[in-house]
Structures are given as C-alpha cells and as structure tokens.
Amino acid sequence: MAVMEISVVPIGTDSPSISRYVAECVAIVKEKGLRYEVTSMGTNVEGDLRDLLSAAEQMHELPFKRGAQRVVTSIKIDDRRDKRLSIRGKKEAVEKRL
C-alpha cells in the first residue's frame, strides 16, 4: 500500500478558480474506490501503486479534456514495503510526537 499526494493545476483556463477541476479529479479517485483526503493544497490518496499511478494519469488528463492548454501536476509517493501505510496512520505517527 502506498500513499500519494497529488496536485493538478490547469493553466490557461477562462477563470483563476480551479475548484471545479479539483472536484472532477477527486471524482476519478472516488470512482476507483481509493481512500482519499482533500487538503487545501492537494489530495492525498492511498492504495496499490499501480492504482495510484493510473488515477494520477487520468487526473492529469482531465483538464486537457476540459479545454486547458497546459497542466502542471505535482506528485509525491510514499511507498513503504516493510509495513502497511495509510493516510491516517501517517498523521497519527506525527501527532503522537507532538
């Protein structure tokens, strides 16, 4: 199980707001049945690495399908093989130390 943070930013749209694109990208994650958490600067998604990469590709392509001429997508992946990762577990590990 891996955790991915993804941020998809369409450039060259008719509005400076991107919330509709974010919502449509999150819908892709929901349709795939992946656990996720929307944050103010990106979306955290957990699942099998192949599923995460597939979702990331679809999310990146979505703004192009909606007319964007340029898309900047940032992805971070935490893929730990010695134990199961989860969004919640990562947060709890830090909160224990605060």
Z-matrix of the N, CA and C atoms (Angstrom, degrees):
N
C 1 1.459
C 2 1.516 1 108.42
N 3 1.306 2 115.88 1 136.02
C 4 1.462 3 121.83 2 -179.70
C 5 1.526 4 108.96 3 -124.51
N 6 1.322 5 114.94 4 163.87
C 7 1.456 6 121.77 5 174.89
C 8 1.522 7 107.46 6 -123.87
N 9 1.323 8 115.63 7 132.30
C 10 1.465 9 122.06 8 -179.51
C 11 1.522 10 108.99 9 -121.69
N 12 1.322 11 115.40 10 136.83
C 13 1.457 12 120.74 11 168.61
C 14 1.518 13 105.79 12 -107.05
N 15 1.329 14 116.67 13 128.04
C 16 1.460 15 120.52 14 -178.01
C 17 1.523 16 110.33 15 -133.29
N 18 1.319 17 114.77 16 140.26
C 19 1.455 18 122.51 17 175.73
C 20 1.524 19 107.58 18 -134.62
N 21 1.322 20 116.26 19 120.55
C 22 1.467 21 122.45 20 -179.33
C 23 1.517 22 107.92 21 -112.27
N 24 1.334 23 115.95 22 120.24
C 25 1.466 24 120.66 23 -177.02
C 26 1.527 25 109.95 24 -123.22
N 27 1.343 26 116.84 25 108.39
C 28 1.461 27 119.62 26 175.31
C 29 1.525 28 110.11 27 -76.80
N 30 1.307 29 115.99 28 141.43
C 31 1.465 30 121.70 29 178.84
C 32 1.525 31 108.04 30 -121.11
N 33 1.320 32 116.02 31 143.45
C 34 1.453 33 119.67 32 178.71
C 35 1.507 34 113.01 33 82.51
N 36 1.334 35 116.11 34 36.20
C 37 1.463 36 119.70 35 176.94
C 38 1.524 37 108.92 36 -99.84
N 39 1.308 38 116.66 37 177.94
C 40 1.462 39 120.82 38 -177.51
C 41 1.532 40 113.25 39 -81.09
N 42 1.347 41 117.67 40 -0.48
C 43 1.459 42 121.01 41 -177.99
C 44 1.530 43 109.84 42 -148.25
N 45 1.337 44 116.97 43 148.43
C 46 1.464 45 118.94 44 175.55
C 47 1.532 46 112.47 45 -73.30
N 48 1.319 47 118.22 46 -15.80
C 49 1.457 48 122.32 47 178.77
C 50 1.525 49 109.89 48 -76.81
N 51 1.334 50 116.20 49 137.97
C 52 1.467 51 119.28 50 178.47
C 53 1.533 52 111.91 51 -121.57
N 54 1.320 53 118.00 52 9.08
C 55 1.464 54 120.55 53 -175.32
C 56 1.530 55 112.85 54 -59.78
N 57 1.311 56 118.59 55 -34.19
C 58 1.473 57 119.16 56 179.35
C 59 1.518 58 110.63 57 -66.68
N 60 1.351 59 117.10 58 -36.04
C 61 1.467 60 120.33 59 176.99
C 62 1.526 61 110.44 60 -67.95
N 63 1.326 62 115.92 61 -41.13
C 64 1.466 63 120.29 62 178.56
C 65 1.528 64 109.41 63 -60.44
N 66 1.307 65 116.93 64 -46.65
C 67 1.466 66 120.77 65 -179.38
C 68 1.526 67 111.17 66 -60.21
N 69 1.316 68 117.27 67 -41.88
C 70 1.462 69 120.30 68 179.13
C 71 1.527 70 111.63 69 -68.21
N 72 1.321 71 117.00 70 -35.20
C 73 1.469 72 120.59 71 176.67
C 74 1.525 73 110.48 72 -67.40
N 75 1.313 74 117.10 73 -41.30
C 76 1.463 75 120.50 74 178.03
C 77 1.530 76 109.98 75 -64.74
N 78 1.313 77 117.42 76 -34.10
C 79 1.468 78 120.67 77 177.29
C 80 1.531 79 110.92 78 -60.23
N 81 1.327 80 117.11 79 -34.79
C 82 1.467 81 120.97 80 176.49
C 83 1.524 82 109.96 81 -61.82
N 84 1.321 83 116.19 82 -44.82
C 85 1.462 84 121.69 83 179.78
C 86 1.534 85 109.74 84 -63.13
N 87 1.322 86 116.73 85 -44.17
C 88 1.466 87 121.16 86 179.45
C 89 1.525 88 111.02 87 -61.30
N 90 1.344 89 116.65 88 -43.88
C 91 1.463 90 120.96 89 -179.58
C 92 1.519 91 111.76 90 -61.04
N 93 1.331 92 116.87 91 -31.73
C 94 1.464 93 121.36 92 179.30
C 95 1.524 94 111.92 93 -80.57
N 96 1.338 95 117.02 94 -7.12
C 97 1.452 96 121.45 95 178.47
C 98 1.523 97 114.11 96 74.76
N 99 1.330 98 116.72 97 22.21
C 100 1.462 99 121.04 98 -179.70
C 101 1.526 100 110.16 99 -87.23
N 102 1.328 101 115.79 100 146.52
C 103 1.464 102 120.03 101 174.21
C 104 1.516 103 107.82 102 -74.12
N 105 1.346 104 115.81 103 142.26
C 106 1.457 105 119.12 104 -177.94
C 107 1.520 106 110.21 105 -151.71
N 108 1.319 107 113.64 106 164.49
C 109 1.457 108 121.62 107 174.82
C 110 1.523 109 107.17 108 -144.78
N 111 1.312 110 116.86 109 121.11
C 112 1.461 111 121.49 110 177.02
C 113 1.526 112 107.75 111 -83.09
N 114 1.325 113 116.13 112 130.96
C 115 1.459 114 121.20 113 175.68
C 116 1.530 115 108.22 114 -116.71
N 117 1.300 116 116.46 115 178.33
C 118 1.463 117 119.37 116 -177.76
C 119 1.523 118 113.00 117 -70.43
N 120 1.336 119 117.39 118 -18.43
C 121 1.466 120 120.17 119 -175.45
C 122 1.530 121 114.08 120 -124.35
N 123 1.314 122 117.39 121 5.20
C 124 1.458 123 120.30 122 -178.56
C 125 1.515 124 109.86 123 172.84
N 126 1.318 125 115.18 124 -173.34
C 127 1.457 126 121.18 125 178.36
C 128 1.522 127 108.49 126 -127.78
N 129 1.330 128 116.19 127 130.84
C 130 1.460 129 121.77 128 175.39
C 131 1.518 130 107.54 129 -95.33
N 132 1.330 131 115.94 130 134.36
C 133 1.460 132 121.55 131 -177.96
C 134 1.525 133 107.88 132 -133.70
N 135 1.321 134 117.23 133 138.79
C 136 1.462 135 119.73 134 176.80
C 137 1.520 136 110.16 135 -120.25
N 138 1.328 137 114.80 136 145.93
C 139 1.460 138 119.62 137 178.49
C 140 1.510 139 111.19 138 163.01
N 141 1.312 140 115.03 139 -171.80
C 142 1.449 141 121.74 140 175.64
C 143 1.526 142 109.26 141 -63.62
N 144 1.320 143 117.39 142 140.90
C 145 1.460 144 121.38 143 -176.00
C 146 1.523 145 112.19 144 -54.65
N 147 1.306 146 117.65 145 -43.15
C 148 1.482 147 120.33 146 -179.93
C 149 1.525 148 111.42 147 -61.46
N 150 1.330 149 116.27 148 -40.51
C 151 1.464 150 120.37 149 178.76
C 152 1.530 151 110.98 150 -66.06
N 153 1.331 152 116.34 151 -39.34
C 154 1.462 153 120.12 152 178.68
C 155 1.523 154 111.28 153 -64.43
N 156 1.321 155 116.02 154 -44.19
C 157 1.471 156 119.52 155 -179.28
C 158 1.531 157 111.63 156 -66.89
N 159 1.314 158 116.27 157 -37.05
C 160 1.467 159 120.33 158 176.28
C 161 1.527 160 110.63 159 -63.95
N 162 1.331 161 116.54 160 -44.60
C 163 1.464 162 120.52 161 178.16
C 164 1.523 163 110.29 162 -62.95
N 165 1.330 164 117.34 163 -42.20
C 166 1.468 165 121.04 164 -179.56
C 167 1.521 166 110.80 165 -60.38
N 168 1.319 167 117.41 166 -41.83
C 169 1.467 168 120.20 167 179.26
C 170 1.528 169 110.62 168 -63.43
N 171 1.328 170 117.04 169 -44.93
C 172 1.461 171 120.08 170 179.49
C 173 1.522 172 111.62 171 -64.62
N 174 1.326 173 116.67 172 -39.44
C 175 1.464 174 120.74 173 179.09
C 176 1.521 175 110.95 174 -65.33
N 177 1.321 176 116.91 175 -40.08
C 178 1.463 177 121.29 176 179.31
C 179 1.534 178 110.94 177 -65.31
N 180 1.312 179 117.38 178 -38.55
C 181 1.464 180 121.97 179 -177.86
C 182 1.521 181 113.52 180 -74.79
N 183 1.327 182 117.45 181 -26.00
C 184 1.457 183 120.72 182 -174.51
C 185 1.529 184 114.14 183 -55.13
N 186 1.339 185 120.59 184 -48.95
C 187 1.467 186 118.90 185 -179.47
C 188 1.533 187 113.16 186 -61.03
N 189 1.325 188 117.57 187 -32.76
C 190 1.466 189 119.64 188 175.96
C 191 1.524 190 110.27 189 -62.52
N 192 1.322 191 116.25 190 -40.31
C 193 1.467 192 120.53 191 178.56
C 194 1.523 193 111.74 192 -66.19
N 195 1.338 194 116.22 193 -21.91
C 196 1.468 195 121.32 194 179.79
C 197 1.536 196 111.72 195 -96.55
N 198 1.339 197 117.15 196 7.61
C 199 1.455 198 120.43 197 174.24
C 200 1.515 199 117.03 198 104.97
N 201 1.311 200 118.28 199 -4.24
C 202 1.471 201 119.65 200 178.43
C 203 1.523 202 109.38 201 -65.09
N 204 1.311 203 116.25 202 143.73
C 205 1.453 204 121.44 203 179.79
C 206 1.527 205 112.19 204 -94.97
N 207 1.323 206 116.24 205 -15.67
C 208 1.460 207 121.18 206 -178.69
C 209 1.519 208 108.36 207 -150.36
N 210 1.331 209 116.38 208 141.36
C 211 1.464 210 121.57 209 -179.97
C 212 1.526 211 108.43 210 -136.97
N 213 1.309 212 116.20 211 129.66
C 214 1.457 213 121.64 212 175.45
C 215 1.532 214 107.18 213 -110.46
N 216 1.322 215 116.17 214 118.38
C 217 1.453 216 121.56 215 -179.60
C 218 1.525 217 109.15 216 -118.44
N 219 1.321 218 115.37 217 126.95
C 220 1.470 219 121.40 218 176.49
C 221 1.517 220 108.18 219 -110.22
N 222 1.334 221 115.42 220 132.78
C 223 1.460 222 120.86 221 -178.18
C 224 1.526 223 109.18 222 -133.05
N 225 1.333 224 115.15 223 134.42
C 226 1.464 225 121.59 224 169.24
C 227 1.520 226 106.28 225 -124.39
N 228 1.326 227 116.70 226 135.54
C 229 1.455 228 120.63 227 179.67
C 230 1.519 229 109.20 228 -126.01
N 231 1.323 230 115.96 229 129.27
C 232 1.456 231 122.90 230 173.54
C 233 1.530 232 105.60 231 -110.46
N 234 1.313 233 116.24 232 109.75
C 235 1.462 234 121.90 233 -176.11
C 236 1.519 235 107.90 234 -121.51
N 237 1.305 236 116.11 235 98.73
C 238 1.464 237 121.67 236 -176.42
C 239 1.525 238 109.03 237 -104.19
N 240 1.326 239 116.51 238 129.42
C 241 1.463 240 119.88 239 -175.04
C 242 1.526 241 114.05 240 -101.45
N 243 1.326 242 117.73 241 -10.21
C 244 1.463 243 119.01 242 -177.77
C 245 1.529 244 113.09 243 -88.04
N 246 1.330 245 117.27 244 -16.90
C 247 1.461 246 120.53 245 174.79
C 248 1.519 247 108.92 246 -158.54
N 249 1.315 248 114.90 247 163.16
C 250 1.466 249 121.39 248 -177.36
C 251 1.534 250 110.41 249 -71.01
N 252 1.311 251 115.69 250 133.19
C 253 1.471 252 121.58 251 176.69
C 254 1.515 253 109.53 252 -102.33
N 255 1.316 254 115.42 253 149.26
C 256 1.459 255 121.07 254 171.72
C 257 1.524 256 107.96 255 -150.29
N 258 1.303 257 115.81 256 157.53
C 259 1.462 258 120.68 257 177.24
C 260 1.529 259 109.10 258 -59.17
N 261 1.307 260 115.38 259 -48.06
C 262 1.473 261 120.41 260 -178.34
C 263 1.528 262 111.65 261 -62.19
N 264 1.332 263 116.34 262 -44.39
C 265 1.456 264 120.59 263 -179.07
C 266 1.517 265 112.78 264 -62.49
N 267 1.323 266 116.73 265 -39.40
C 268 1.462 267 120.39 266 178.30
C 269 1.526 268 110.76 267 -63.31
N 270 1.328 269 116.86 268 -41.21
C 271 1.459 270 120.68 269 179.53
C 272 1.523 271 111.18 270 -68.22
N 273 1.325 272 116.29 271 -42.73
C 274 1.460 273 120.31 272 -179.06
C 275 1.526 274 111.41 273 -63.71
N 276 1.338 275 118.03 274 -36.16
C 277 1.460 276 121.32 275 -179.78
C 278 1.532 277 110.69 276 -61.81
N 279 1.324 278 116.68 277 -38.41
C 280 1.451 279 120.67 278 179.31
C 281 1.526 280 110.37 279 -75.63
N 282 1.334 281 117.03 280 -43.44
C 283 1.464 282 120.77 281 -178.29
C 284 1.534 283 112.17 282 -60.64
N 285 1.337 284 117.58 283 -32.13
C 286 1.461 285 121.35 284 177.29
C 287 1.518 286 111.52 285 -61.75
N 288 1.333 287 116.13 286 -29.78
C 289 1.459 288 120.73 287 -175.95
C 290 1.532 289 113.08 288 -91.58
N 291 1.320 290 116.86 289 -5.70
C 292 1.468 291 119.69 290 -179.40
C 293 1.512 292 111.81 291 -83.14
